[in-house]
Amino acid sequence: MAMCLATRASSGAATTLHYKWVVENIFWSPDGQQNMVMAINGGFPGPNITAKVGDTVEVELSNNLNTEGVVIHWHGIRQFTTPWYDGTASVSQCVINPGQTFLYKFKVDKAGTYFYHGHYGMQREAGLYGSLIVEEGDQGQKEPFQYDGEFSLLLSDWWHQTVYQQEVGLSSDPFQWINEPQSLLINGRGQYNCSLASRYNSSAALPECSLGGGEQWAPNVLKVLPNKTYRLRIASTTSLASLNLAIGGHNVTVVEADGNYVQPFSTTDVDIYSGETYSVLFTTNQNPDENYWISVGVRGRLPQTPQALALVNYLPNHASKFPTSPPPVTPQWDDYNRSKAFSNRIQGLEGTTPPPPADYDRRIMLLNTQNTIDGLTVWAINNVSLSFPPTPYLGALKYGIKAAFDQTPPPDTFPDCRYDIMSPPANPNATTGNAIYTLDFNSTVDVILQNANTLQPNDSEIHPWHMHGHNFWVLGYGDGKFQRGDEKLFEKAGRRPPLKNTAVIFPFGWTALRFVADNPGAWPFHCHIEPHLHMGMGVVIAEGVEFLADVPRETLSCGLTGMMFSGNGEEGHN
Amino acid sequence: MAMCLATRASSGAATTLHYKWVVENIFWSPDGQQNMVMAINGGFPGPNITAKVGDTVEVELSNNLNTEGVVIHWHGIRQFTTPWYDGTASVSQCVINPGQTFLYKFKVDKAGTYFYHGHYGMQREAGLYGSLIVEEGDQGQKEPFQYDGEFSLLLSDWWHQTVYQQEVGLSSDPFQWINEPQSLLINGRGQYNCSLASRYNSSAALPECSLGGGEQWAPNVLKVLPNKTYRLRIASTTSLASLNLAIGGHNVTVVEADGNYVQPFSTTDVDIYSGETYSVLFTTNQNPDENYWISVGVRGRLPQTPQALALVNYLPNHASKFPTSPPPVTPQWDDYNRSKAFSNRIQGLEGTTPPPPADYDRRIMLLNTQNTIDGLTVWAINNVSLSFPPTPYLGALKYGIKAAFDQTPPPDTFPDCRYDIMSPPANPNATTGNAIYTLDFNSTVDVILQNANTLQPNDSEIHPWHMHGHNFWVLGYGDGKFQRGDEKLFEKAGRRPPLKNTAVIFPFGWTALRFVADNPGAWPFHCHIEPHLHMGMGVVIAEGVEFLADVPRETLSCGLTGMMFSGNGEEGHN
């Protein structure tokens, strides 16, 4: 992984980490095949950021792309009082144009495992991502567990077709889906058209990889000592794949999810949906003469992509010592009961996770459907497919530029309460829209994410929904259509709802969330599968913008806000 | 070719043509292989514009790309009094961001054959181009020749690798050249991996194309009647290839070059460099029972691309009647004496082309060299490789924003007057720069474009230089290094220098141009080979900006001009 040297400037307790990054496309071999990658400072993935609670992170981002704008979103960071640095095009800021530099500056106020990524078009899938770790500060809260060392595993999926071509396919009639990824990557490293594990299988379809260890696509090696406890910080920035991670011969204990401590539990493997992060502990209590595989495989879609592998190297064994045991087998992709059981084991940790407010002020039902508009395939929420406007919402809201987006609020519930979620939509037509949900400041909001059948009979997909600017409590998961009375399912015996920023809806199911609208700003809430968001699968919420200081002008240089300072607002076009 | 219906609004003699265009990437098969193409209104090439002298052309351009800005340059249109609508990123305007619409509005004041194309990154090569024809008006000047019908042939070259990948290769160490095109296209149509002409050659390497006629890559058919005279309007928007066009069995008479009438002359074939346009007349005086091939082949580089073909279909023959004679053979690619002889035949037409001013006020020598900067291969002019700034020059000049670009003028002559143009540079290092040549308004300027050896021994390439905003007189071409006294070569017996906007420099040679700096604005002057410009092969000139009205604000929304109206100029970054 590319190294990054930050300038660290401390004054008293406050530390500022200052990074200078240049974004550009480069050639790289994430999986042994050279492809174009959207890189930072000439490497892939982007540099690691490791900060402490209370630090200020400054990233001076220069766009060295040729014709594309760029932004970077700090996934999981709430950006309290700095919503303009959330890094989402059309929402928090105007994109940074080629040749320009933009300064992100925000405080990291909560320890946890996070990551960052492009949030414009499909630049995340193009390779624009990296790790962001926030450690507990020297004062203040202590972590409710102990370990001897840690590793960061940033998981992603990789395609050989450029995202430019994929975007055209998604907007074509007939629709051209991006299909399954060619490779899964661990810290940007995977293997295509060869396997590290074929020697366990004499009838393996792929030849064994020939690797010296210095290749860009050589697997990660985690060097450990026997009888120690290690923390794995796992983050999934996949564009599509739902994943499962396991370590051969070792159980793991889940201790953190999405930057929130959870009630520890032991498991053989961990499900990770795109946008989620987990910390797990594992103890090196196995035969110290052996090395072991970490395997990452696909769940929730019929896998057409081989497992990604990394090596747990018990020192002083050499890293080239091949594990005796094959990599763990990924659970059956469509064993959703197993997936649901895992998700239901995630509970808030008492003492660190407060319980949710007892009741809600507003409930918003969000029906997830696949639809068609003018012959194109889209995703829609309550029959509206989100189309991002050229003027960012935050500036438009702050300065009352009503022409920037549709002022009629989107629906708070299904277009038809009798909607049959078990069948393809009776009327597949949806509309395009860019209206937003305006929430009362500090109100408690429930969201019921309702899954449904796609345009194909007997088909419903996984959607991991990610909310910017907030953590939400996951009240519960259910099957079928959410019904009056299903609230009782929220209160399973003794279950404490976890706080998360990403939660999955299972096929033909629903997921209930609760959050407090306490962060002034405008925030996307969307399916974290990148082509799904590109096809309109998201909403935007806003609250308390009136309590914000002036929005920095360098975030407002486009669209109608770009015309604002010239007193010439009528000249903008939508 | 895609059709375009303009709204035509006349008031008295003045007509306004109004077009609504949407730019987006689509899948298309320019040569039988489906690829991504940057298209306008869903077709490729872009719509034809046909206007009359005195018309106002309005193009309402919407950017429907996902993450890229866009601009369109109206190649050959002088944009007198409207330099902000010249459509060059970093020079005349800020790019149009995704989701935004920009109105180009300009008068076409000179009859001729023109075209339009993207002028940002390598969006021209990506497919963003089309024809622009200006006919003589109903009053005023009459064309100095007659014909019965006309056809437009827009010539281009086509690659299967995306321009995004090509751009990365050009900026990589080791350098990755784009190599020769896969296909040549006539009006966006070519044939890859098959040949229309293989039946003439029993040992042909390519199989015969199987075409029904309705394919996107089916050749153009020019339907003609016997014993008539037709005008072919030929424009080359190639990214790389120098071309030669011939019609089987027919001579042609050259009558127009780059929108200027020329002394007519008859020839078997026409050389066309990228950025040039020609009109030729041909008479259908051959055996009317036959059809004939138009062939377009590569000159000036070792050809690795098959000829492009179109069909001259003598009615009432069926278009499927295969020509008895094979397509004309393109002259030997490196027969530069033949090329120079052709270029020297282009003379201004008395009565339409004034002679150049007798003397110049300023002479600028521009040495064209290939260099390296920080391990990257570049092209440099007087040792400076042009790097476009994020703030467009025009607004920066008009409003005196000196921080927008380097204020030290670039050199008016070679870095070393003893420079040996016949050898690779003794010191291959150059510098990157963005300073401009500021010309006295209405002064007469001579430019000597001096070619040189590249980084490879015994190698010098063709470079067609195109000037925005002006026509120049081509005073002459010479071999070797321009010497004191070579001015006498300008005055060959009886030769009247032609007016053009694009002129080639031959390998190891020089080309002398003269123009009057009479068009207030900032104007690129550059090699029209797109990867060469991308690698820095150009300069920017400016004159008379003080005489301009206010620059339209919608062209100023980026960089330091974007900050200007907020009184916050210090916040911009370069």
Interface residues (C-beta under 8 A of the other chain):
Chain A: E24 N25 I26 F27 M36 S62 N66 T67 E68 G69 V70 S90 C94 V95 N97 P98 G99 Q100 T101 F102 Y120 G121 M122 Q123 T162 Y164 Q165 E167 V168 G169 S171 S172 Q176 F388 P389 P390 H534 R553 E554 S557 C558 G559 G562 M563 F565 S566 G567 N568 E571 G572 H573 N574
Chain B: E24 N25 I26 F27 M36 S62 N66 T67 E68 G69 V70 S90 C94 V95 N97 P98 G99 Q100 T101 F102 Y120 G121 M122 Q123 T162 Y164 Q165 E167 V168 G169 S171 S172 Q176 F388 P389 P390 H534 R553 E554 S557 C558 G559 G562 M563 F565 S566 N568 E571 G572 H573 N574
